[in-house]
Amino acid sequence: MKNTVLNRWVIFSVHILFWVGLLFGSFSFVSRFGLSRNTVVLWSLTDISTQALLTYLNVFVFLPRFFKERKYARYAIGILGTIAILGFLRTQFFASQFDKPVGPQFMYAAFFPLVGFFFISSTGWFVTDWFQSRKREVELINSQLDSELKFLKLQLNPHFLFNTLNNIYSLSYFNDKNTPQAIMKLSNMMRHMIYDSQDKFISLSKEVEFIDNFIELQKIKVENTPEITFTKTGIRESHQIAPLLFLAFLENSFKHGQKGTIEIDLSVKENLLHFSITNQIPKIQSNQLEKSGVGLVNVKKRLELIYPDKHELVMETNDTVFSVKLNLNIA
């Protein structure tokens, strides 16, 4: 609100300075005709006031109410009528100051500046309106993207929570001693998902910590877990990334790679992030992998929205191995 008020005062001040400067210019020009000081002042005030009246009627009344609403006939009548009336008054005033009948020289002096300010004000209005339209379009697009990203997160979080609660239920059902530890891990991860992920970008180190917790939580499941390796290099506190970007890949690998090995690699070099995850899959699942869940579809969409033209995602599968490779410019 303060910025809006300040901007209005700045615009108002610029307009005042413009007309005051033009008034002094007109005063200086008319002084050359050898008229009295009072006549020169009155001439300059008449000159500037009629030009300002035409300008603001055009910008704040005729263009927005008639032209923009496609009432072109009304706009033409309004603007031409205003120029005609103001031009007539200016002509009569100028002629009276020299005590001469109205002639071409007075009509030229009266109408030419009005026509000039008509074109100047119209051009300024069209340029301003174009920029405002572009700004509104960008704000609308950003709002739509923000809504879509929030919707994708709403799909993502329950999906993760549903799978994890199933695992913890299995632990509690068999009275496993790791149940309290699993609940604590889940609590920490949910805190990250609920609070940290509200920002558009967060520290990459927090995402690495989230991956570590995810892996630890998977290791304490009742069923046998695969052999897991997670390597990370080149990560700094200054690196930022969209939150929960790797969750769908992790879920997919642990869902289908319940046996064998899962290899995860995360590295950053000169603001280029490389993430890869590879897991072994049973042969019976290889043909169904691409149809498994909404997680991978969501993460593809999020990458397109947040990192357009700044990422490369490759997912490959064969009879026994599924791999994901993500290259991301996080500059």
Stockholm file with secondary structure:
# STOCKHOLM 1.0

chainA/1-331         MKNTVLNRWVIFSVHILFWVGLLFGSFSFVSRFGLSRNTVVLWSLTDISTQALLTYLNVFVFLPRFFKERKYARYAIGILGTIAILGFLRTQFFASQFDKPVGPQFMYAAFFPLVGFFFISSTGWFVTDWFQSRKREVELINSQLDSELKFLKLQLNPHFLFNTLNNIYSLSYFNDKNTPQAIMKLSNMMRHMIYDSQDKFISLSKEVEFIDNFIELQKIKVENTPEITFTKTGIRESHQIAPLLFLAFLENSFKHGQKGTIEIDLSVKENLLHFSITNQIPKIQSNQLEKSGVGLVNVKKRLELIYPDKHELVMETNDTVFSVKLNLNIA
#=GR chainA/1-331 SS CHHHHHHHHHHHHHHHHHHHHHHHHHHHHHGGGCCCHHHHHHHHHHHHHHHHHHHHHIIIIIIIIIITTTCHHHHHHHHHHHHHHHHHHHHHHHHHHHTCCCCHHHHHHHHHHHHHHHHHHHHHHHHHHHHHHHHHHHHHHHHHHHHHHHHHHHHHHHHHHHHHHHHHHHHHHTTCTTHHHHHHHHHHHHHHHHTGGGSSSEEHHHHHHHHHHHHHHHHTSSSCCCEEEEEEESCCTTCEECTTSSHHHHHHHHHHCSSSEEEEEEEEETTEEEEEEEEECCGGGTTTGGGSCSHHHHHHHHHHHHSTTSEEEEEEECSSEEEEEEEEECC
#=GC SS_cons         CHHHHHHHHHHHHHHHHHHHHHHHHHHHHHGGGCCCHHHHHHHHHHHHHHHHHHHHHIIIIIIIIIITTTCHHHHHHHHHHHHHHHHHHHHHHHHHHHTCCCCHHHHHHHHHHHHHHHHHHHHHHHHHHHHHHHHHHHHHHHHHHHHHHHHHHHHHHHHHHHHHHHHHHHHHHTTCTTHHHHHHHHHHHHHHHHTGGGSSSEEHHHHHHHHHHHHHHHHTSSSCCCEEEEEEESCCTTCEECTTSSHHHHHHHHHHCSSSEEEEEEEEETTEEEEEEEEECCGGGTTTGGGSCSHHHHHHHHHHHHSTTSEEEEEEECSSEEEEEEEEECC
//
